[in-house]
């Protein structure tokens, strides 16, 4: 009888130990979300638009397009001595609709983007968020002296039509992966971006 009681007690201790270990494992703190550093590469000398009509007036091309191809190629602008003065990415898009300009549906167009990601670091000019494969973009562009389409007003001429909610003001200098994926703009002037995008969506969506 004593042996039976001792065996039962040992079994209870083993069960309790197992339960305690399982509970401690299930309550272990989750790792913090991965963050992306948002780096602003100086201030561009650009025109500030007060309405989407002003953006339209300066655009030689207005298209709806989607990103295609590989990761955007990074290019540099250098001075006479070889010093890097500027950098940008070049993306290829396929035209879905044409509202203004020389292109037609189905055309493949190269677009200069003033923003690019390298690992956990995203470099941007004026808060521009580079296009991604899941987006459907309204682009206001003009042809640069290099023969590549350039976004009018940087962040003021590119809008993801799949993102219809106003852009939120995130913590300056960094975003989580989820915040970055959901963003259409990563700068500080959120109010101005939302103004132009609201007008663009009302007209083109």
C-alpha positions, 0 to 999 in steps of 0.5 A, a space after each residue: 500500500 505504501 509502495 502504491 501511494 509513493 508511485 502515485 505521488 511520483 506520477 503526479 510530480 512528473 505530470 506537474 513538471 510536464 505541465 509547468 514546462 509546457 506552460 512556461 514554453 507557451 508564455 515565452 515572449 515573442 521576438 520583437 517585429 523586424 524593423 526597417 530603417 527609413 533613411 532620407 537622402 537629403 532634400 530634393 529641389 522640387 515643386 510642391 503641388 497644391 492639387 492633382 490638376 497641377 500634377 496633371 499639367 506638368 505630366 506628359 504621361 499619365 498611366 495605370 501600370 504594374 511592376 514587372 521583371 526583376 528587382 529594380 536596378 540601382 543607378 548613380 549620378 556622378 560628378 566630373 571627379 567620379 563622386 556619387 551625387 545621387 542614386 535611384 532605382 530603375 523599374 520596369 512597368 507594364 501599361 494597363 491604361 493610358 490617360 495621357 501621353 504616347 504609350 499604349 496598353 501593353 507597353 513596357 516602360 522604364 521608370 526612375 524611382 527615387 527610393 530603393 531597399 537594401 536589406 533592412 535599410 530603405 533609402 528615399 527622396 522626399 518619402 517616395 515608396 518604391 513600387 512592388 509587385 502587388 501594386 496597381 499604380 497610377 503614375 504621372 511622369 515626364 521623360 528625363 534627359 536619359 530617356 527614362 520616365 521620371 515621376 512628377 514631383 517624386 512622391 506627388 506623382 505615384 499612387 497605389 490604387 490598391 491602397 485606398 485608406 489614408 496613409 498613417 503617420 508612422 514613427 519617424 525613421 523606422 517601420 515594421 515590415 507590416 507597416 512598410 508593406 502597407 505604406 504608399 508613402 514613407 515621408 513626414 508630409 503625410 497630410 499633403 500626400 493624402 490630399 493629392 492621393 484623395 483627389 487622384 483616387 476620386 478622379 481615376 479609381 
